[in-house]
């Protein structure tokens, strides 16, 4: 099922993401770690519910580690589930950085231009209570 949704996302997001189909085992593990975060799972259920099953959250690799950055940049996006979906816009909900050597996950907050640990993000999320966690 996850690969079905990923393939639909590739169609919607264009050929620049074609390499997503050719994930290494470690890259697949990293995406799986993100999708298994309780907050992402909860947001995925909420997205599915409010869209009446027409939209889903997926995780894609935006950037791989390089000389400048020693992490994977993972985007959690909201997409239409069907290739024929007239509302084929994709919306990025969350940005995560995953450090491959330690598998540490951090969240990038583009609004405040800050990198947060999961503990900091969860505390902030609970404090703002915008997600009913």
Buried (B, 14 or more C-beta within 10 A) or exposed (E): EEEEBBEBBBEBBEEEBEEBEEBEEEBEEBBEBBBEBEBBEEBBEEBBEEBEEEBBBBBBBBEEBEEEEEBBBBBBBBBBBEEEBEEBEBEEEBBBBBBBEEEEBBBBBEEEEEBBEBEBBBEBBEEEEEEEE
